Amino acid sequence: MNRGAKYYASFIVGVANSMEYRFDFFMNLLSTIFPIIMQVFLWNVMFSGAGTDRMYGYTFSQMILYVVMAGAVSKFTSTGVENAVNDDIHSGGLAKFVVKPVNYIFFRLTGAIGQKFSAMVTMLGLTAASLFVLRFIVNFSIKPESVILFIFSLALAVILNFYIFFCISMIAFWLTLFVGTYVFMTGIWMLLSGVNDVPRTVINGGLDLLMTKPGSLQFLQTFGKYNFGLMLPNIIAGMVLIILGWMRSGIESSLLNIALFLFYMACAVLLTYAFSLISSLLIFWITSVNAVYTMYCALWDYNNMPMELYPKIIKQIGTFIIPIFLITNWQGMAILGKLSVSELIWGACFPIVAFLLSRLMWTRGIRKYISANG
């Protein structure tokens, strides 16, 4: 097979895939048309109510032309290549392209154009028909040279969109280790159902029974129950992603790196326990911790990406003020050599401080506890 035939075949496969589910194809087209119609009516009302022939520097006919073309162009330019590339990286499908005489980028580009080809032809026809009708309704004209420039710029926009999202999807090579750590630690968080159940136990008077049992009340409450059903899938998936990310990042599997990673993983488990307990223990001072729990979940989700992707102010807050990044970032960044000595010490010491704070809050909270029997 010659060089061009390979990519032509990729293009044809993309066209065939796009037409495999015709109902979805036409529903996607309708999902583009309806917002355009809605905006046409909206701008018609706005121009009619404004009593002027221009808004934001556009005439009514120019605004309608922009609305129609913007809606069509947004459908043309989105390729969805980021999902395919991400799947190839994480599933190992990229390996088959490495051993074959195929340019992976050009292969994905031709496939993406093929998948969009049917929609492009259909939308171009609908756009041309819409502009022909609107030409008589809103009285505007289009020059032939403008049409040529539009088609040329549209082709460039498709290619530019493809390369932008292709570059973004390449981040998956570096994110696997961090995402795996995030998934693993989410499993640990879900495992600590006894910690998360503190507010309900306090409100229902469930601590009364635990107080009659020998042993540490905090230990009995926080480690008395586990949610293995939610924990196991995350733990297993997290471990697989961590191993894959470690291998693909080219990190040396030395005893020092493994020990360093496991040490900060243990620190992260301790910090997760402390943070979860602190947020739950607020029930001793306020009537509901639902808002606190919602905020904690939102902060937790900041860990699903490396903190280096965030602005500097977010990194500073997440490291020193609300050190949520210590839970999933310190393990990977430590073995990659991206942490200073002071940051390594901070990552090791703060979980202990947070645990001691949670212990202090537990002691103070129990003093305020009023049992169901008064």
N, C-alpha and C positions, 0 to 999 in steps of 0.2 A: 504493500500500500504506500503510495507516494505521500509526500508531506501534507499537501493540501487536502487529500482525501480523508485523512484522519480527522481533521478539524471540521470538514464538511459533514462527516458522519456524526460528530458531536453535535453539530448544529441541527441535523435532521432528528436526532434523538431528542433534543430539547423541544423541537416543534411537536413531535409525537407525544411527549410527556405533557405538554401544555394542553393538548386536545384530548387527552385520555379521559378526563372528567369534564365533559362539555357543560354540564349543569353548573359546576363550580366556575368554569370559564365565563359563562354568561352572567352569573351572579356577581363575579368580580367586576365585570363591565358595568353592571347596573349600580354597583356600589360606588363607582366613579361618577356616573351620570347624575345620580340623585343629589349629591352635595353641590354639583355645578348648578342644577336647576334651582336649588334652595338659595344659593348665593345670587343668582340672577334676579330672583324675586326680591331678595333682601336689598340689593343695591338699587333696584327700581323704586322701592319704597323710600329709601334714604335720599335718593336724588329728588324724588317728588316732594318729600317733606322739607328738604333743604331750600328749595326755591332758587337753586343756582345751577348753572350748567357745568360747574367744575367742583370736584371734591378731591382734596389731597393732590391737586395738580393734574387730575385726570378728568376727561369728559365722560359722560355716561357710556358712550359707544366704546371708548378706550378701556374703561373699567370692565365692561362686559367681555370685550375681547380678551383682556388679561385673565378674567375668571375662567373662561372656557379653555384657553390655552394652558393655564397653570394646572388645571385639573387633568387635562390630557397628558401634559408633560410629566406630571408626578407618576402617572401610570406607566409611561414609557421607560423612565430612567431607573426605577427600582428593579434591581436584578435578583436580590435574595441570595447572592453568592456567599454571603457571610455564613449562612446556615450550612451550606454544602461544605465549605472549607473547614468550618469548625467540626463538623461530623467526621470529615476525613482525618483530621488531626487526632481527635479523641478516640475514634474507633480503629485507628491504624490503617485506614483505607488509603492513606497517602503513600504507603509503601509500594503499592502496585504501580504507581506513576513513576516512582524513583527508578525502577528497574526497566521501564519501557522507554523507547525513544519518542517521548511525548513532552511537549512544553506544557507544564501543568497550568500555568497562568492563561495561556492562549486557549488551552482546552476548555477551561472553565468559562472564559470569555465567550467563545463560540457557543458553548452550551447554554449560557445565560441569554445570549441574543436569540438563540433558537426557541427557548422557553417563552420569550417575550414577543416573538415574531408574529404569531397569530393575533395577539392582543394589539400589537402595534398596527398591523394592517387594518384590523377592525376599527380601532380607535381613530386612525387617520381618516378612514372613510366617514365615521360618525362626526369627527371634528370638521371635516370639509363640508359635510351636509349642514352641520349646525351653523358654520360661518356663512354659508350660502343663504340660509334662511334669515339669520340675524342681519345680513347685509341689507335686506329690505325692511327689516323691523326697526333697527337702530341707525340705519343709514351710515355705514362706514365702508371704506374701500381698502383693499389690500393690494399692494404692488407686487408684481411677479418676482422682482429681486428680493423682496422681503420674505417671500415663500422659500426661495432658494437658501437664503441665509438662515431661516428658521430650521429647515431640514438639516443643514450642515451643523448648526449649533446643537440640534437635538442629538445627532450622532455623537458629537463630542461629549455631550452631557451624559449619555449612556456609558461611554467609555470611562469618563471621569468618575461617575458614581460607582462603577464596577471596581476601579482601582482604589478608591477611597475605602470602600467596605472590604475589599480584599486585604488591604493593609491593616485595617482594624481587626479582621479575623485572624491575622497572623499573631496577634497578641496571645492567642490560645496556646502557643508554644511555651510562653512564660507564665501563663496564668494557672496551668494545671496544678502545679505544686501548691499554690496559694488557695485555689478553689477546693482542692482536696482537703487541705487543713481546715478550711471553713466548714465543709460538709462533715468532716470528722468531729469537729468541736460542736457543731449543731446537734450531732447525735449524743454527745456528752450532755449538752444542755437538756435535751429531751429525756435523757436517762434520769436526771435529777428531779423526778416528779414529786418527791417528798419535799424538796425545797420550794418548788412552785406551788405546792399545795398548802403552804403555811397560812396564807390569808383565809382560806376556807376552813381550815382546822381551828384557827383562832376564833372566827365568827361563830362556828357551830359548837364551840366548847369542846372540841375533840382533844385538846391538850389535857383535859382532866384525867382521862384514862391513862395517858402516857406518863403523867406525873406520879402515878401509883406504881410504876414499874421501876425496877432497879436499873441503874446506868445513867448515862448522860441524856438529858431530855433533848438537847439539840441533836445528838447523834440519832436517837430513836425517831425523831420527827423527820430529819432531812435524809436519813439513809434507811428509813423503814419501808419504803416502797420504791419500785423502779418501773419504768415504762419501756420494757424491752422491745415491744412491737414497733415503736417509733424510733428507738435507738439503733437497732441492728442494721436496717437498710442504710442509714447514714454512716454508721461506723464502717461497714464493709465498703461502700462506695467511696468513702473518704480515703480509706487505706489504699484502695486500687489507684485512685487519682494521685495520691502522694507518691506512690512507687513509680507510676508512669511519668509524673512531673519530674521526679528526681532523676530518672534515667534520661529523659529528653533534654533536661537542662545541662547534662554533662557534669553533674556534681560528683566528686570523688566519694565513693562509699567507704571512707576511712572510718576507723573506730572513733576518732575525734568528732567527725561530722555527725555520725549517728548518735553519739552521746550528747552532743550539743543540741541536736534536734529533739531528742527525747527529753532532755532537761527542760527546754522551753515549752515542750508539750505538757509536761507535768505542771509547770508554772501556769500554763494556760488553763488547765483543768482546775487548779486551785483558784485562779482568778474568776473563772466562770462560776464556780460554787459561791465565791464571796459576793460577786455582783448580783447573782440571782437571789441569794439570801438577803442581801441588803435591800433590794427592791421589794421583796416579799415582807420583810420585817416592818416596813413602813405602816403596815396594817395596825400596828400597836398605837400609832399616833394619828392616823387619818382613817376615815370611815370606808374608803374604797381605794384600791390600788390599780384599778383598771387602766386609768390614764398613765400611771407610772409603768405598767406592764407594756402598754402600747408604745410608749416612748423607748423603753428598753429594747423591744423587738426592732424598732426602727433603727436604733443605734447599732444593734447586732448586725443588721443587714449591711452596714457600711463595711463589714469585714469580708464580703464576698468578692472584693477586688483588692489587689495590693495597694497599700496606702500611698505609694509613690504616684499613683494615678490621680490623687486628689490635690487640690491647691494647698499651698504651704500652710495657710491658716487652719485648714481642716486637719492636716497632719499634726500640727502642734496641739490642737485641742484633743484629737484622738489618741495622742501619745502621753500628754502630761496633765491635762485637765480632766478629761473623761477617758482614761487609758483603755479604750475598747480595742485599739489596734494591737495591743499586746497579746490578745487572745489568739489571733490567727496569722499575724504578720511576722512576729519575732522568730518563729521557728525557721521559716524559709529564709528570711533576711540574715539570720545569724550564720547559716551555713553557706550563704552566698557572699559573705564578707561585706555586707552593706551596713553594718552597725558599728558605731564607735564603742570604745570601752565604756564610756559613761552610759550609753544606751543599753549595752549588755547588762551592766550593773542594775540599771533602772528596771529592766525587764525581769530581773531575778528578785529584786527587793520589793517592788510594789505589790505583787501578789500576796506576799507575807503581810504587808501593811493592810491590804484590803481584807485579808482573812481575819486579822486581829480586830479590825473595825467591825466586821460582821459579828464577831464573837462578842464585842462590847455592846453592839446594838441588841443582840439576842438577850444578854444579861439584863440590860435596861428594859427591854420590852417585856420580859417575863415578870419583872417587878410591877409593871402596869397591868398585867393580865388579870382579868376578873373571871373566875370560873363560872360555869353554868349554874352552879349551886350557890353563887354569891361569895 
